[in-house]
């Protein structure tokens, strides 16, 4: 197998090679939450450089909860379709793909952006991060269902604007990752407890997206191989979730790890993370 070989995804879409640019938060959206010409220029450069798959930085599904101040947002009532379509044209006439990474930060929305962030449970981030992020409020079931709908709406918009696929951000301690992690998800209803319950949220997000984009549109996910923190999402659970999503037909699974509390995804690894990280693959 060579990186130059094409890759056919389960949905039937074909990537021109096996070179991918993972998500990097651009942090350069224009007011209000729309991608300017800079997005087109950056992605046109990567596409022209023959990157087979370009995954965008996290695009938020709710303007009330941002990960960074200059995030792109896709939600009902926000008219940035023209700018999104221009961004998508960066791969026009090419086999190369541009996928939009969809995200909700949950409790990882900074104090200056979210007075009262939401999360599966009202569990704050560990010190010293509690000085940067406000105490979260536990989501109601109705709010959980609304967020699932938001993921679906954003994915549908992504497809209609001409992009080639979507990636669910389920890693790095954001909302999907918070639902998966027993350290952050303390719920006692059907959305918490066992791994089957904790992964219900991401399963429903995937099903909703698949429902609105159809069987031939690529859907991927980025998940943690582990949280690398005591009491968090384990490697064994990651394998179980990945297998479950694969059985449902997800097209591409990207493995990462860590969160703001144990930021191993940045290359920095705390002493606690080193002591608790015991992955099996």
FENLINGI-V27887 format. One record per run of one state. SS is the DSSP state (alpha for helix, beta for strand, coil for the rest). FROM is the first residue (numbers start at 0). LEN is the number of residues. If there is no record, write none. Layout:
# FENLINGI-V27887
ss:SS from:FROM len:LEN
ss:SS from:FROM len:LEN
This chain:
# FENLINGI-V27887
ss:coil from:0 len:6
ss:beta from:6 len:2
ss:coil from:8 len:5
ss:beta from:13 len:2
ss:coil from:15 len:4
ss:beta from:19 len:2
ss:coil from:21 len:8
ss:beta from:29 len:1
ss:coil from:30 len:3
ss:beta from:33 len:1
ss:coil from:34 len:2
ss:alpha from:36 len:12
ss:coil from:48 len:4
ss:beta from:52 len:3
ss:coil from:55 len:3
ss:beta from:58 len:2
ss:coil from:60 len:12
ss:beta from:72 len:1
ss:coil from:73 len:7
ss:alpha from:80 len:11
ss:coil from:91 len:5
ss:beta from:96 len:7
ss:coil from:103 len:14
ss:beta from:117 len:2
ss:coil from:119 len:9
ss:alpha from:128 len:3
ss:coil from:131 len:5
ss:beta from:136 len:2
ss:coil from:138 len:2
ss:alpha from:140 len:20
ss:coil from:160 len:4
ss:beta from:164 len:6
ss:coil from:170 len:4
ss:alpha from:174 len:6
ss:coil from:180 len:14
ss:alpha from:194 len:4
ss:coil from:198 len:1
ss:alpha from:199 len:14
ss:coil from:213 len:4
ss:beta from:217 len:7
ss:coil from:224 len:10
ss:alpha from:234 len:14
ss:coil from:248 len:3
ss:beta from:251 len:5
ss:coil from:256 len:7
ss:alpha from:263 len:3
ss:coil from:266 len:4
ss:alpha from:270 len:6
ss:coil from:276 len:5
